[in-house]
Amino acid sequence: MRRFLFAMRLSFIFAGAALCVLFALVVAARPVFAQGTAYELYLGTSSGQIIETRHPVIDKLRYPIVGESVRYEGDRLLELQKAYRAEVLFTEKAGDVVNYYLYSPMLGAGVSLKEGYINLHIALSHGTTAAGTPLIFGGF
């Protein structure tokens, strides 16, 4: 009987540990941005592969992610800047796109540019906002 109770306790301990690990993985895999019209994940060791996803949590658990981005209708610059307590370090204009390069203490790793350490990139064009971390890769 003692062996049975010991085995039951041990099973509960392992099950609890497995649930804790699963919870940590799901929390770490949550999307950085709220769902918009399109959500992209950047895979691998660079931005070489981009996948559009409707299920970022599942895909972030399946693939090695180095960044992510989202697109929204309308100008969401001030809303995103406030939500991430981000500071604009510099801006640039390329054609009809205005790019804002920001640093947010709420986001993780970024890229070091001559203008500073960037971990949030917001681009505005034709009534659409794209936001990415650490940068927006691909076209916009």
N, C-alpha and C positions, 0 to 999 in steps of 0.2 A: 504494500500500500504506500509506503514511504517513497519507493522508487517512482510509483505512478504520480504522486503529488509533486515530487521533484521534477519529473518530466513535464508535467503540466505547467509548473511555474517557469521552467526554462522555455517552454513553447511560448508563453505569454510575453516573456522578456524579449525573445527574438522577434515576435510579431510586433511588439511595440517599437522596437528599434527599426524594423523595416518600415513601419508607418512613418516614423520620424524622418527617415531618409527620403521616402517618397514625398512627404510634405515639403522638405527642403528643396528637392528637385523641382517641384511644381512652382514653388514660390520664386525660385531663381529663374525659372523659364517664363514667368509672366511677361507679357509684352511691355515695352517701355512706353508706348503711345497708345491712346485710345483708338479703337478701330475707326478707320476712315473709309474713303472710297477704294483705296488700294493699300495693302500692307506688304512690304518686301523684307526679306531676310537676306543678308550677305553671308555666304558660306565660306568655309575653309580658312586659309591663312591670309587671304586678301579679299578684295571685293570682286574677284574674278567670276564668281558664280552668284547669280541673283535669282531668287525664287519668289514669286508672288504667292501669298498664302491667305487663306481665310481662317486658318487655325494656327496662329503663331505659337501658342503654348505647346501644342503637340509637335510642331516642326522644330521648335527650339530644343525639345528633348531629343529629337531624332538626329539633328545635324549639328556640326560645330559652327556656331554663329560668331561672326566678327562684327556685326552691326545690323541695324534695321532702320527702316524708314516707313513713313505713312504719307498719304496724300489726303487733303481735305478740300472741300469746296469753300471758297471765301478766304478772306484775309484773317489768319489765325495767329499772326506774329505776336501781338501783345498778350494774347491768352496763353500761348505756349511759353513765352518769356516769363510771365508771372508764375505759371504752374511749376516751372523748373527753376525758379529764382535765378534765371540766367542773365549774364551780362554780355552785351554785344561787344566783341573785341574789334571787329572791323566788318565792313560791307564791301561788296563789289557788284558791278552790274555787267552782265554779259548778254547782249541783245535785249530781249524783253524780260529777262530774269534778273531779279534783285536777290543776291545771296547775302545772308546774315550769318556770320560765324561767331558762335557764342561759347561761353564756358558756364557750366552748371555744376554746383557742388553736389547736386542730387544724382548726377550720372557718373558712370565709371570711367574707364579708360578712354583716352582720346588720342589726338595726334598733335604733335608739336610743330607749329609753323613759326615763321619769323615774327609774326604778329602776336603769338602767344599760344597757349595750350587750348585746343578746341575739342569739345566733346558734344556739341550740338550745332547742327547746320540747318538753317531754315531758308527756304527759297520761295519767292512769290512771283507768280506769272499768270496773267490772264484770269484773275479771280480764283486761282488755285494756290494752296499752300502745301509745300512738301517739307517734312521735318525728318531729319535722320541723325543717327548717332553711330559712330562719331562724325561721319559725314554722309551726305547723300551720294551714293554711287550710281552709275548708270546715267541715263538721260532724264531730263526734266523739261 
